Amino acid sequence: MCRKAFQIPSDGLDGLQHHFFIQQLVDVRKASSELSEEFGEVPCEACSGESEKDLGKIQIATICCVDCKQKLCEQCSKPHMKMKGGAHQVKPLGAEVEQELVMLRGSSCDKHKDKQVELYCYDCSENICLMCSAVKQRNHKSVEIPEAARNFRSIINADGQKYYPPLVLFIGRRKRQNVKHPNFAMQQKM
């Protein structure tokens, strides 16, 4: 949709195609602004969920559980280090951890918000979840997102090799046309 005229869908702005790159930029911005809240303090998400009525008991988050994608205080982080299925990845809270969380979070499907996109549908030119693939786009050509990325990367590289040499020649000609002849410049000064 970039730089193209389009009509707003009948279901409003929610009907617009999801732009994953922009969403990641928004997520990184949100993560950094949350970290730079007053005095750099972020409330513990587990405490705030348990004691919404008594805001005085909410501790400050100092740790982040990468597996649960939660910002936690020291007390709430302890169970994450002793989980039955294996200890969670727990790190000190910081901008690097927040950006890592954004990358790990992935993107959710536009139609099924609780599902992560895993496939790219060539027919619809969008990332889709497994539910979309099984139900609505059963007969469409789709591949896993990393494979689609490799395919697009090779197409972009081929296009670059095809268009780069003529572009360099064109730029070189334009530069030569814009350089004034030295004798002409001296004649003008006289």
C-alpha positions as CSV (number, residue, x, y, z in Angstrom):
1,M,0.0,0.0,0.0
2,C,3.0,2.3,0.2
3,R,2.7,5.3,-2.0
4,K,-0.4,3.9,-3.7
5,A,-3.9,5.3,-3.7
6,F,-6.3,3.0,-1.9
7,Q,-9.8,2.9,-0.6
8,I,-10.5,2.4,3.1
9,P,-12.2,-1.0,3.4
10,S,-15.8,-1.2,4.5
11,D,-14.7,-2.5,7.9
12,G,-12.6,0.6,8.5
13,L,-9.0,0.9,9.3
14,D,-9.0,-2.6,10.8
15,G,-9.5,-3.9,7.3
16,L,-6.2,-2.5,6.0
17,Q,-3.4,-5.0,5.4
18,H,-1.0,-5.4,8.3
19,H,2.5,-3.9,7.7
20,F,4.9,-6.0,9.7
21,F,8.0,-3.8,9.4
22,I,6.1,-0.7,10.6
23,Q,4.6,-2.8,13.5
24,Q,8.1,-3.8,14.6
25,L,9.2,-0.1,14.5
26,V,6.2,0.8,16.6
27,D,7.0,-2.1,19.0
28,V,10.6,-1.0,19.4
29,R,9.5,2.6,20.0
30,K,6.9,1.4,22.6
31,A,9.5,-0.7,24.3
32,S,12.0,2.1,24.5
33,S,9.4,4.6,25.8
34,E,8.2,2.1,28.4
35,L,11.8,1.9,29.6
36,S,12.2,5.6,29.8
37,E,9.1,6.2,31.9
38,E,9.5,8.4,34.9
39,F,12.8,7.6,36.6
40,G,13.2,4.6,34.2
41,E,10.9,2.6,36.4
42,V,8.5,0.0,34.8
43,P,5.9,-1.8,36.9
44,C,6.1,-5.5,37.4
45,E,3.5,-7.0,35.0
46,A,2.8,-10.0,37.4
47,C,2.2,-7.7,40.4
48,S,0.1,-5.3,38.5
49,G,-2.1,-8.2,37.3
50,E,-2.6,-9.5,40.8
51,S,-3.1,-6.3,42.7
52,E,-4.9,-3.9,40.3
53,K,-6.8,-2.4,43.2
54,D,-3.9,-1.8,45.5
55,L,-1.4,0.1,43.3
56,G,0.9,0.7,46.3
57,K,1.9,-3.0,46.3
58,I,3.1,-3.1,42.7
59,Q,6.9,-3.6,42.6
60,I,9.3,-2.1,40.0
61,A,10.3,-4.6,37.2
62,T,14.1,-5.3,37.1
63,I,14.0,-8.6,35.2
64,C,12.5,-9.8,32.0
65,C,11.4,-13.3,31.2
66,V,12.1,-13.8,27.5
67,D,9.9,-17.0,27.3
68,C,6.8,-15.3,28.9
69,K,7.6,-11.9,27.4
70,Q,7.0,-10.3,30.8
71,K,8.7,-7.6,32.8
72,L,9.0,-8.8,36.4
73,C,10.2,-7.8,39.8
74,E,12.8,-9.8,41.7
75,Q,10.1,-11.8,43.7
76,C,7.9,-12.6,40.7
77,S,10.9,-13.7,38.6
78,K,11.9,-16.5,41.0
79,P,9.3,-19.1,39.8
80,H,10.4,-18.5,36.2
81,M,13.9,-19.8,37.1
82,K,12.4,-23.1,38.5
83,M,9.8,-24.0,35.9
84,K,8.9,-27.7,35.6
85,G,9.7,-27.9,31.9
86,G,13.0,-26.2,32.4
87,A,14.1,-22.8,33.6
88,H,12.9,-19.8,31.6
89,Q,15.4,-17.4,30.0
90,V,15.5,-14.6,32.6
91,K,17.6,-11.5,31.9
92,P,18.1,-8.1,33.6
93,L,15.6,-5.5,32.2
94,G,17.2,-3.2,29.6
95,A,16.7,-1.8,26.1
96,E,18.6,-4.8,24.5
97,V,16.2,-7.3,26.1
98,E,13.2,-5.3,25.0
99,Q,14.4,-5.3,21.4
100,E,15.1,-9.0,21.6
101,L,11.5,-9.5,22.9
102,V,10.2,-7.6,19.9
103,M,12.1,-9.9,17.6
104,L,11.1,-13.0,19.4
105,R,7.4,-12.0,19.6
106,G,6.9,-12.4,15.9
107,S,3.7,-11.0,14.3
108,S,0.2,-12.1,14.8
109,C,-2.2,-12.9,12.0
110,D,-4.6,-10.1,10.9
111,K,-7.6,-12.5,10.9
112,H,-6.6,-14.7,13.9
113,K,-5.0,-12.4,16.5
114,D,-4.1,-15.3,18.8
115,K,-2.1,-17.1,16.0
116,Q,1.4,-16.2,14.8
117,V,2.1,-15.9,11.1
118,E,4.2,-18.7,9.8
119,L,3.6,-18.8,6.1
120,Y,3.7,-16.5,3.1
121,C,0.8,-16.7,0.6
122,Y,2.0,-15.9,-2.9
123,D,-1.6,-15.6,-4.2
124,C,-2.5,-13.0,-1.6
125,S,1.0,-11.4,-1.1
126,E,0.7,-11.6,2.7
127,N,2.0,-13.5,5.7
128,I,-0.6,-15.9,7.1
129,C,-1.1,-18.3,10.0
130,L,-1.7,-22.0,9.7
131,M,-5.4,-21.5,10.3
132,C,-5.7,-19.2,7.3
133,S,-3.8,-21.7,5.2
134,A,-6.0,-24.6,6.2
135,V,-9.3,-22.9,6.0
136,K,-9.5,-19.9,3.6
137,Q,-6.4,-20.3,1.5
138,R,-6.2,-24.0,1.1
139,N,-5.6,-24.0,-2.6
140,H,-3.2,-21.0,-2.6
141,K,0.5,-21.3,-3.1
142,S,2.2,-20.7,0.3
143,V,5.6,-21.4,1.8
144,E,7.3,-20.8,5.2
145,I,8.2,-17.2,5.7
146,P,12.0,-17.8,5.7
147,E,11.8,-19.6,2.4
148,A,9.8,-16.8,0.9
149,A,12.3,-14.3,2.2
150,R,15.1,-16.3,0.5
151,N,13.1,-16.3,-2.8
152,F,12.5,-12.6,-2.6
153,R,16.1,-11.9,-1.7
154,S,17.3,-13.8,-4.8
155,I,14.9,-11.9,-7.0
156,I,16.0,-8.6,-5.5
157,N,19.7,-9.5,-6.0
158,A,19.0,-10.5,-9.6
159,D,17.1,-7.2,-10.2
160,G,20.0,-5.3,-8.6
161,Q,22.5,-7.0,-10.9
162,K,20.3,-6.3,-13.9
163,Y,19.6,-2.6,-13.2
164,Y,22.8,-1.5,-11.3
165,P,25.2,-1.2,-14.3
166,P,22.8,0.9,-16.5
167,L,22.1,3.1,-13.4
168,V,25.9,3.7,-12.8
169,L,26.3,4.6,-16.5
170,F,23.4,7.0,-16.4
171,I,24.7,8.7,-13.2
172,G,28.1,9.0,-14.8
173,R,26.7,10.7,-17.9
174,R,24.6,13.1,-15.8
175,K,27.7,14.1,-13.8
176,R,29.7,14.7,-17.0
177,Q,26.9,16.8,-18.4
178,N,26.7,19.0,-15.3
179,V,30.5,19.7,-15.2
180,K,31.1,23.0,-17.1
181,H,34.0,23.2,-19.6
182,P,37.0,25.0,-17.9
183,N,37.6,27.4,-20.9
184,F,34.0,28.4,-20.9
185,A,34.1,29.4,-17.2
186,M,37.3,31.5,-17.8
187,Q,35.7,33.3,-20.8
188,Q,32.7,34.3,-18.6
189,K,35.0,36.0,-16.0
190,M,36.6,38.3,-18.6
